[in-house]
Amino acid sequence: MNTVLLAKWIFRLDRGDNSMALEVLRRKYLKDRSFCQTNQRGASQFWQGLGKAREWYERGTKWRLGNGKKIRFWHDVWLGNCPLKIKFPKLFRISRQQDWSVMELKEVEWNLDLRRRLGNDAVAEWNELQEALELAVFSAEEDTVVWALETSGKFSTKSLYRFMKHSGTVDLRMTGMWKVKLPLKIFLWMLWHHRVLTGEQLKIRKGKGSEKCKTANTVGN
C-alpha cells in the first residue's frame, strides 16, 4: 500500500470516520489519542506500515482546538501555521515536556519545565509564546484534525500526491505511466522494476541463456 493511501487511513482514524475496521483499530491502538501520539513499534505489521506515512500525514494536517487532549503541544499545527517547535526552537530544545499534549500543559498552566534559565533570545520567545497562548480558545469538544492541503479541510489523495511530487518524493519519470489503460500499465510497472523476465534478467537469475533480444539482437532490460 503506498504512502498516500496509508496517510488517508490515518486521517480517517483521527477524523473519527465510521467503519468497523477503523473502530477496531481505534479501540486497540488509539483509545483517546491521535495517531501521532501512539508508538508504532512492536505493533501489528499493518499498524507499523501506517507509521511509514506518518511524516507526510503530519505535514499535511493541522488541528482545530477543542479540549486539547489529542494535540501535541510542540509537534502539531494548532496555534498559527506551523508547529510551535519550529516557531519557538530555543524553548523547545530546553523543555522537558516535548511530547506533552496541549491539555496536559494547560493543566499545569503552561509550565514547560525548562532545563535551564532563559537567555535573552529565549525570553523573547517566551513572551511571544505567552501572547499566542492567550488567543487559544478551548471547548469541551474533541480536537478536530483538518487536511491543510485542501481548502475544504477534507483529505484528498490528489493533494498529497501533488505535495509529495513538488517535494521531490515522487519519481516524475513514472507519473505518465499510470495514465495508461490496463493491462499495459501493470506490464510497464513490472518492466520498470525489472520484474519482467527479459533475456538479461533470466541470465542474471539462472546464469544461462542470452541477454540479447531475439528480434533486435540487442540487450534489453
Backbone bond lengths (Angstrom), bond angles and torsions (degrees), N, CA, C in turn:
res aa  C-N    CA-C-N  psi(-1)  N-CA   C-N-CA  omega(-1)  CA-C   N-CA-C  phi
1 M - - - 1.470 - - 1.531 109.09 -
2 N 1.341 117.85 131.50 1.457 118.49 -174.31 1.529 112.41 -81.17
3 T 1.329 114.17 170.18 1.461 121.27 -173.38 1.522 112.57 -59.15
4 V 1.318 117.26 -40.69 1.465 121.24 -177.43 1.526 110.88 -62.33
5 L 1.327 117.32 -45.47 1.465 120.36 -179.45 1.525 111.44 -69.72
6 L 1.328 117.04 -34.25 1.466 120.14 176.28 1.526 110.35 -64.96
7 A 1.325 116.43 -41.46 1.467 120.26 177.81 1.524 111.06 -62.52
8 K 1.319 116.59 -35.40 1.465 120.27 177.52 1.526 110.66 -64.29
9 W 1.323 117.51 -40.06 1.467 121.21 175.87 1.525 110.56 -58.55
10 I 1.327 115.99 -46.17 1.469 119.96 -178.70 1.525 110.32 -62.08
11 F 1.325 116.47 -44.38 1.465 120.24 -179.83 1.521 110.84 -59.99
12 R 1.314 116.65 -43.83 1.465 120.15 -179.97 1.526 111.23 -65.11
13 L 1.323 116.45 -35.50 1.466 120.20 176.60 1.523 110.62 -63.20
14 D 1.324 116.28 -50.59 1.463 120.74 -177.76 1.523 112.11 -70.18
15 R 1.313 115.89 -29.61 1.463 120.26 -177.95 1.532 111.69 -75.05
16 G 1.335 116.30 -21.66 1.460 119.64 -179.69 1.504 113.87 88.22
17 D 1.342 117.44 22.90 1.463 120.68 178.87 1.525 110.72 -59.24
18 N 1.317 115.71 145.75 1.462 120.90 -177.43 1.521 111.46 -87.02
19 S 1.313 115.76 124.18 1.457 123.23 172.54 1.518 106.34 -172.40
20 M 1.315 116.45 146.94 1.456 120.09 -177.72 1.524 110.93 -62.00
21 A 1.341 116.56 -42.36 1.463 120.44 -179.06 1.528 111.00 -63.11
22 L 1.329 116.54 -43.23 1.461 120.45 179.68 1.519 111.44 -65.55
23 E 1.330 116.44 -38.99 1.460 120.30 -179.45 1.524 111.25 -66.16
24 V 1.322 116.64 -38.50 1.471 120.64 177.26 1.527 109.91 -61.85
25 L 1.325 116.84 -44.63 1.462 121.06 179.73 1.526 111.33 -65.12
26 R 1.321 117.18 -39.41 1.466 120.05 179.12 1.523 111.00 -62.98
27 R 1.321 116.02 -45.74 1.465 119.61 -178.17 1.520 111.88 -66.16
28 K 1.326 116.16 -35.21 1.461 120.17 -176.78 1.526 112.39 -79.16
29 Y 1.340 116.78 -40.24 1.458 119.60 -170.89 1.529 114.97 -116.39
30 L 1.325 117.79 -39.82 1.456 119.59 -172.45 1.515 113.44 -85.14
31 K 1.326 115.21 -48.50 1.467 121.33 -170.86 1.535 107.52 58.45
32 D 1.325 119.53 -113.02 1.470 120.27 -179.99 1.526 112.23 -106.78
33 R 1.327 116.27 19.82 1.463 119.59 -176.31 1.528 111.21 -107.06
34 S 1.318 115.82 169.91 1.462 120.90 171.32 1.523 108.11 -88.63
35 F 1.324 116.16 165.89 1.463 119.73 -178.06 1.524 111.62 -58.63
36 C 1.319 117.23 -43.48 1.462 120.62 -175.71 1.522 113.11 -73.15
37 Q 1.322 117.56 -7.19 1.463 120.92 173.73 1.525 111.71 -88.19
38 T 1.316 116.95 -4.02 1.464 120.90 -178.35 1.522 110.37 -101.31
39 N 1.335 114.80 163.40 1.460 121.78 176.96 1.519 108.31 -106.76
40 Q 1.326 116.63 123.23 1.464 120.04 -177.31 1.531 113.16 -83.98
41 R 1.311 118.00 -11.00 1.458 120.87 -178.30 1.528 111.12 -68.11
42 G 1.317 115.04 138.04 1.456 120.26 176.70 1.512 114.47 77.01
43 A 1.336 117.10 1.58 1.467 120.63 -179.78 1.528 108.99 -90.11
44 S 1.325 116.20 -171.82 1.460 120.48 -179.84 1.525 110.10 -63.99
45 Q 1.319 115.32 161.91 1.455 120.41 -179.01 1.528 111.24 -60.67
46 F 1.331 116.65 -38.94 1.460 120.00 179.64 1.521 110.90 -65.17
47 W 1.340 116.98 -43.51 1.461 120.62 -178.74 1.524 110.82 -65.59
48 Q 1.317 116.21 -39.45 1.460 119.40 175.43 1.526 110.54 -64.54
49 G 1.340 116.17 -36.32 1.460 120.38 177.83 1.516 111.82 -62.09
50 L 1.339 116.69 -38.95 1.465 119.93 176.71 1.525 110.89 -59.68
51 G 1.331 115.42 -34.67 1.460 119.84 -179.50 1.516 113.63 -60.84
52 K 1.328 116.78 -23.88 1.461 120.41 179.67 1.529 111.86 -68.94
53 A 1.319 116.15 -21.22 1.470 120.06 179.36 1.527 111.65 -98.49
54 R 1.303 116.57 2.42 1.464 121.29 -172.94 1.532 112.85 -59.15
55 E 1.329 116.46 -44.52 1.466 119.61 -177.10 1.524 111.44 -59.81
56 W 1.335 116.97 -45.35 1.458 120.38 -178.76 1.521 111.30 -70.73
57 Y 1.317 116.32 -33.92 1.465 120.59 176.34 1.528 109.67 -62.33
58 E 1.316 116.41 -46.25 1.459 120.66 -179.95 1.525 111.37 -60.80
59 R 1.310 116.34 -39.96 1.463 120.63 -177.05 1.529 112.08 -71.40
60 G 1.320 117.16 -17.74 1.456 120.12 -178.33 1.515 114.86 -103.13
61 T 1.337 117.31 1.36 1.466 119.41 -174.27 1.528 113.10 -120.38
62 K 1.313 114.34 156.85 1.456 122.33 167.14 1.523 106.89 -140.17
63 W 1.326 116.95 168.41 1.467 120.76 -174.67 1.518 111.18 -123.17
64 R 1.338 113.99 141.47 1.465 120.67 170.45 1.520 107.31 -95.24
65 L 1.296 115.41 126.01 1.458 121.21 -173.06 1.517 112.31 -70.90
66 G 1.333 114.96 130.32 1.453 122.15 171.07 1.512 107.21 -119.23
67 N 1.341 116.17 -103.13 1.464 119.32 176.93 1.527 113.20 -90.45
68 G 1.331 117.25 -8.94 1.464 120.98 176.18 1.511 115.48 85.89
69 K 1.328 117.60 3.63 1.464 120.33 -174.01 1.524 113.36 -72.62
70 K 1.323 117.52 -34.40 1.462 121.09 -175.79 1.529 113.67 -95.49
71 I 1.298 116.95 -2.63 1.464 120.71 -176.23 1.520 110.24 -99.82
72 R 1.313 116.27 127.51 1.459 120.83 174.81 1.530 108.52 -80.44
73 F 1.307 115.97 122.69 1.462 121.89 -172.31 1.526 112.23 -53.78
74 W 1.318 117.17 -48.36 1.456 121.25 -174.07 1.527 114.02 -88.62
75 H 1.312 117.46 -34.45 1.466 120.77 -166.49 1.526 114.85 -94.41
76 D 1.304 118.17 -28.26 1.465 120.81 -176.59 1.528 111.40 -91.71
77 V 1.322 115.30 156.75 1.471 120.87 174.90 1.525 107.51 -88.48
78 W 1.309 117.09 111.02 1.469 120.58 -178.45 1.529 112.50 -144.63
79 L 1.316 117.01 -20.65 1.462 121.88 -178.58 1.528 106.84 -130.65
80 G 1.320 116.19 93.25 1.457 119.51 -172.45 1.520 110.67 98.01
81 N 1.310 115.50 -158.80 1.464 120.43 -172.79 1.521 114.58 -110.85
82 C 1.317 117.54 9.71 1.460 119.90 176.88 1.523 108.75 -151.41
83 P 1.338 118.21 162.08 1.466 120.06 178.42 1.528 110.71 -60.59
84 L 1.313 116.76 147.59 1.464 120.65 -179.20 1.522 111.78 -64.86
85 K 1.322 117.83 -26.64 1.474 119.69 178.44 1.528 111.00 -66.17
86 I 1.333 117.33 -25.02 1.462 121.52 176.93 1.524 110.67 -82.29
87 K 1.308 116.18 -39.68 1.464 120.59 -177.39 1.520 112.21 -76.53
88 F 1.355 115.88 -31.33 1.468 120.16 -178.77 1.532 109.77 -127.34
89 P 1.325 117.66 66.40 1.472 121.07 -172.76 1.524 114.32 -64.77
90 K 1.325 117.59 -34.23 1.469 119.99 -178.24 1.524 110.64 -67.46
91 L 1.323 116.85 -41.38 1.464 120.23 177.84 1.522 110.96 -67.43
92 F 1.321 116.28 -40.60 1.466 120.16 -179.27 1.519 111.18 -61.36
93 R 1.323 116.81 -43.25 1.468 120.22 -176.27 1.521 112.51 -62.96
94 I 1.321 118.18 -31.28 1.463 119.41 -175.57 1.535 112.81 -104.50
95 S 1.317 117.14 5.39 1.468 120.27 177.33 1.527 110.38 -83.30
96 R 1.318 117.11 136.96 1.465 121.57 176.16 1.528 111.48 -86.00
97 Q 1.313 117.26 -5.59 1.466 120.88 -176.69 1.526 110.98 -114.79
98 Q 1.310 115.41 53.74 1.458 120.29 -175.01 1.522 113.10 -70.95
99 D 1.317 118.21 -20.23 1.466 120.89 -177.84 1.528 112.96 -110.69
100 W 1.303 117.13 13.52 1.463 119.74 -178.95 1.526 110.77 -76.13
101 S 1.327 114.07 154.90 1.465 119.76 176.35 1.528 109.69 -83.59
102 V 1.318 115.85 167.28 1.462 121.18 176.79 1.526 109.81 -61.69
103 M 1.331 116.69 -42.23 1.464 120.51 179.94 1.526 111.38 -60.69
104 E 1.332 116.62 -43.94 1.467 120.23 -178.14 1.522 111.54 -62.34
105 L 1.320 117.04 -41.86 1.461 119.40 -179.65 1.525 111.93 -74.02
106 K 1.311 116.83 -31.84 1.467 119.34 176.16 1.525 110.23 -64.29
107 E 1.327 116.23 -38.53 1.466 120.70 -178.55 1.522 112.47 -65.64
108 V 1.338 117.42 -24.04 1.473 120.34 176.67 1.532 110.46 -105.54
109 E 1.343 114.95 22.93 1.463 122.65 174.84 1.528 111.90 57.95
110 W 1.329 115.06 44.20 1.468 123.27 175.58 1.524 113.12 60.65
111 N 1.308 116.41 31.78 1.470 120.86 175.49 1.529 108.66 -78.25
112 L 1.316 117.59 108.32 1.461 122.51 -174.76 1.523 113.05 -82.55
113 D 1.331 117.13 -3.89 1.472 121.73 179.34 1.531 110.12 50.54
114 L 1.308 115.55 66.61 1.465 121.71 -175.01 1.526 111.36 -76.97
115 R 1.322 115.09 146.50 1.466 121.18 -176.07 1.525 112.46 -75.06
116 R 1.310 117.81 -24.39 1.466 120.55 -178.21 1.530 109.81 -152.11
117 R 1.310 114.66 171.62 1.460 119.80 -179.94 1.522 110.05 -68.16
118 L 1.307 115.09 153.40 1.460 120.62 -175.83 1.523 112.07 -81.95
119 G 1.347 115.13 135.81 1.453 120.46 170.00 1.519 109.15 -82.22
120 N 1.323 116.61 178.80 1.468 120.47 -176.50 1.527 112.35 -59.12
121 D 1.350 116.39 -43.44 1.464 120.09 -179.61 1.523 111.14 -64.43
122 A 1.327 115.91 -41.35 1.460 120.17 -179.41 1.527 111.00 -68.86
123 V 1.333 116.86 -33.73 1.470 120.39 176.95 1.527 109.76 -62.84
124 A 1.318 116.34 -40.77 1.465 120.32 178.06 1.525 110.43 -62.49
125 E 1.339 116.71 -41.44 1.462 120.60 176.74 1.521 110.69 -63.72
126 W 1.325 116.41 -41.62 1.464 120.70 -178.85 1.530 110.90 -61.36
127 N 1.317 116.41 -45.04 1.465 120.24 180.00 1.530 111.22 -63.23
128 E 1.330 115.87 -41.20 1.467 119.89 179.06 1.524 110.94 -66.59
129 L 1.335 116.74 -38.86 1.464 120.45 178.81 1.522 110.79 -64.66
130 Q 1.333 117.24 -42.45 1.462 120.40 179.58 1.528 111.32 -61.16
131 E 1.320 116.13 -39.36 1.465 119.85 177.89 1.525 111.00 -64.99
132 A 1.328 116.25 -39.61 1.466 120.31 179.79 1.522 110.99 -66.98
133 L 1.336 116.89 -40.21 1.466 120.75 -177.82 1.526 112.16 -66.56
134 E 1.319 116.93 -25.99 1.465 120.00 177.62 1.528 111.63 -65.49
135 L 1.336 116.66 -20.26 1.467 121.24 -179.48 1.526 112.25 -87.25
136 A 1.333 117.19 -9.27 1.464 120.76 -177.90 1.527 110.14 -71.35
137 V 1.323 116.10 126.09 1.467 121.83 -179.18 1.528 108.78 -112.16
138 F 1.320 115.98 114.90 1.463 121.53 -178.03 1.526 110.94 -94.11
139 S 1.330 114.96 159.05 1.464 121.19 174.24 1.522 108.21 -144.73
140 A 1.310 116.46 175.26 1.463 120.66 178.63 1.526 111.95 -81.83
141 E 1.325 117.20 -8.27 1.463 121.48 -178.84 1.525 111.45 -75.32
142 E 1.334 115.28 161.93 1.461 119.66 174.53 1.526 110.20 -71.58
143 D 1.320 115.58 153.67 1.458 120.48 173.99 1.531 109.26 -65.26
144 T 1.315 116.57 150.16 1.464 121.32 -177.61 1.519 110.45 -122.51
145 V 1.324 116.35 128.22 1.457 120.34 177.57 1.527 109.54 -83.78
146 V 1.324 116.26 142.69 1.462 122.96 -178.01 1.525 108.41 -129.15
147 W 1.324 116.66 138.83 1.458 120.75 177.09 1.522 108.29 -84.01
148 A 1.329 115.98 108.20 1.460 121.66 -171.80 1.524 113.70 -75.13
149 L 1.324 117.42 -13.17 1.466 120.60 -177.91 1.525 112.78 -85.75
150 E 1.332 116.42 -3.13 1.464 121.32 176.66 1.523 108.76 -128.97
151 T 1.313 117.24 137.68 1.464 120.33 179.94 1.524 111.79 -63.72
152 S 1.322 116.80 -25.47 1.465 120.82 178.90 1.520 112.14 -74.23
153 G 1.331 117.19 -17.27 1.459 121.08 -176.55 1.508 113.77 81.15
154 K 1.337 116.60 -0.16 1.464 121.42 -179.46 1.525 110.42 -97.31
155 F 1.327 115.21 144.19 1.462 120.16 -178.45 1.521 110.75 -66.13
156 S 1.330 115.71 140.04 1.463 120.75 170.94 1.521 108.40 -139.46
157 T 1.327 115.61 135.46 1.459 119.78 179.52 1.528 110.33 -64.23
158 K 1.321 116.31 -34.18 1.464 120.90 -178.44 1.522 111.41 -61.89
159 S 1.332 117.25 -43.04 1.464 120.32 -177.51 1.524 111.53 -66.91
160 L 1.328 117.13 -39.84 1.462 119.55 179.42 1.521 110.71 -70.65
161 Y 1.323 116.58 -41.29 1.462 119.61 177.73 1.526 110.13 -59.49
162 R 1.332 116.78 -43.64 1.464 121.34 179.33 1.528 110.60 -63.32
163 F 1.330 116.64 -41.15 1.465 121.67 179.53 1.527 110.72 -63.76
164 M 1.327 116.47 -44.30 1.464 121.04 178.55 1.524 110.88 -65.31
165 K 1.307 116.03 -38.68 1.466 121.07 179.66 1.522 110.68 -61.93
166 H 1.321 116.62 -44.06 1.458 120.80 -179.17 1.519 111.64 -73.75
167 S 1.337 116.27 -17.93 1.466 120.42 177.36 1.524 111.69 -89.63
168 G 1.330 116.91 0.35 1.456 120.79 177.33 1.502 114.77 83.43
169 T 1.350 118.38 18.82 1.456 121.09 -177.78 1.517 112.18 -91.48
170 V 1.317 116.69 -34.40 1.460 120.96 -177.66 1.522 110.22 -85.84
171 D 1.317 116.83 136.03 1.460 122.14 177.37 1.528 108.89 -72.55
172 L 1.335 116.61 105.29 1.459 121.08 -175.31 1.522 112.47 -62.84
173 R 1.323 117.65 -24.09 1.460 120.34 -179.23 1.519 111.82 -69.35
174 M 1.347 116.64 -18.43 1.455 120.00 -176.46 1.516 113.42 -99.65
175 T 1.348 118.08 -7.50 1.463 119.56 -172.97 1.517 112.42 -63.16
176 G 1.329 118.13 -38.22 1.455 120.87 -179.82 1.507 113.38 -69.02
177 M 1.323 115.99 -24.84 1.460 120.50 -177.38 1.525 112.17 -60.96
178 W 1.351 116.64 -36.95 1.466 119.90 -173.51 1.525 112.94 -78.71
179 K 1.328 117.23 -3.38 1.459 120.60 174.75 1.525 111.57 -87.69
180 V 1.341 115.96 -8.91 1.460 120.55 179.65 1.517 109.40 -75.91
181 K 1.326 117.44 141.55 1.455 121.25 179.71 1.526 110.88 -72.09
182 L 1.321 115.51 147.87 1.464 120.44 175.50 1.519 109.60 -61.51
183 P 1.362 119.24 152.74 1.464 125.90 0.89 1.512 113.34 -92.32
184 L 1.345 118.36 5.27 1.453 120.93 -174.88 1.521 111.91 -61.18
185 K 1.339 117.85 -37.48 1.458 119.81 -176.84 1.532 110.96 -62.07
186 I 1.350 116.89 -37.22 1.458 119.49 179.11 1.523 110.15 -66.01
187 F 1.320 115.64 -42.18 1.463 119.65 178.42 1.529 110.61 -61.15
188 L 1.342 116.53 -43.40 1.457 119.87 -179.17 1.522 111.53 -65.58
189 W 1.342 116.10 -38.04 1.467 119.58 177.59 1.522 110.26 -62.49
190 M 1.338 116.61 -45.32 1.460 120.96 178.98 1.524 110.93 -63.56
191 L 1.320 115.99 -40.19 1.459 120.10 179.57 1.521 110.70 -64.63
192 W 1.347 115.76 -41.27 1.471 120.89 -179.19 1.521 111.47 -61.22
193 H 1.329 115.36 -38.61 1.465 120.53 -177.92 1.526 112.53 -95.38
194 H 1.320 116.82 18.70 1.474 122.52 176.25 1.523 112.22 58.75
195 R 1.341 116.90 36.92 1.457 120.76 177.86 1.531 111.94 -94.68
196 V 1.343 116.82 -15.42 1.460 120.01 178.91 1.523 108.41 -82.92
197 L 1.336 116.49 131.67 1.461 120.40 -175.30 1.527 110.99 -80.39
198 T 1.321 115.04 76.11 1.459 120.72 173.49 1.520 108.22 -73.36
199 G 1.331 115.76 172.08 1.454 119.05 -179.87 1.510 112.17 -57.58
200 E 1.335 116.78 -39.96 1.457 119.93 -179.43 1.520 111.29 -66.73
201 Q 1.355 117.11 -41.91 1.454 120.13 179.77 1.524 111.52 -64.85
202 L 1.336 116.93 -38.46 1.467 120.57 177.12 1.519 110.89 -63.53
203 K 1.314 116.42 -39.32 1.462 120.16 179.61 1.524 110.41 -66.08
204 I 1.341 116.70 -38.75 1.465 120.58 178.86 1.521 110.75 -65.07
205 R 1.336 117.06 -42.57 1.465 121.19 -174.99 1.523 113.04 -79.25
206 K 1.326 116.75 -38.13 1.463 119.58 -173.01 1.527 113.33 -112.26
207 G 1.317 115.90 -14.01 1.450 118.87 176.96 1.507 114.90 77.45
208 K 1.327 117.25 4.20 1.452 120.27 -179.70 1.521 110.01 -124.52
209 G 1.336 115.37 163.33 1.451 119.99 176.64 1.508 112.30 90.75
210 S 1.306 115.48 -178.93 1.461 121.58 -178.36 1.517 109.79 -113.32
211 E 1.339 114.39 142.51 1.458 118.50 178.95 1.515 112.51 -83.55
212 K 1.333 118.08 -1.69 1.457 121.22 -177.10 1.520 112.16 -85.08
213 C 1.331 116.18 143.45 1.457 122.18 175.07 1.524 108.81 -68.53
214 K 1.323 116.76 132.31 1.462 121.33 -177.25 1.525 111.60 -64.10
215 T 1.345 115.50 -29.70 1.467 119.48 -176.26 1.524 112.01 -85.24
216 A 1.351 115.26 -50.45 1.469 119.01 -174.81 1.516 112.97 -92.22
217 N 1.344 116.67 -12.26 1.464 122.03 -178.80 1.529 111.65 59.89
218 T 1.345 115.63 34.86 1.461 121.19 176.85 1.508 109.04 -129.51
219 V 1.341 116.02 160.95 1.461 120.64 178.84 1.515 108.94 -74.60
220 G 1.342 116.36 131.14 1.464 120.02 177.99 1.502 110.22 -129.82
221 N 1.360 117.29 125.91 1.461 120.62 179.93 1.515 111.30 -128.26
